[in-house]
Amino acid sequence: RVVYMRLRVGASAKSSFQAASQSAWALKPIFGFASDLLPIWGYRRTPWIIITAITATAAYFCLVTFGAALPGALACGCFFFAKAQLSFTDLMVESTYTEKMRACPRYSSDIVSWVWAGIGMFGMLGVLIAGPGLDLLGPFATAGLAIPF
């Protein structure tokens, strides 16, 4: 939202851009089919995670590099690819821990607790970094903090 405000995008366009970038989460079933039907070098998950990570890194790099000079639609595209990486990785982690739970049902609750503890802790870390980051660095430089992740 802050990025679109800095880009001086109107309210209706901002809503459209946010909806479009969030649509990456709706593509999870397609991501699942693609990873299962199109393995890369015999692997169903890792190469796809790497590809989406590279794409998201390029999107964040574009946001950081061009900042306020980006048209709203291009910023929306950057956010779409960043969210697609999150969505895809989320799906791959879910499928991996589901397989682990099937293989060893005795540890199912431990696996789920571990996954959600990590999601909670790193979510809080993200909030702790994003708030001061927006105040101190601005929205575009703060997006750069997401590049290694």
ABEGO torsion letter per residue (X at the ends): XAAAAAAGBBAAAAAAAAAAAAAAAAAAAAAAAAAAABBBGGBAAAAAAAAAAAAAAAAAAAAAAAEAABBAAAAAAAAAAAAAAAAAAAAAAAAAAAAAAAABAAAAAAAAAAAAAAAAAAAAAAAAAAAAAAAAAEAAAAAAAAAAX
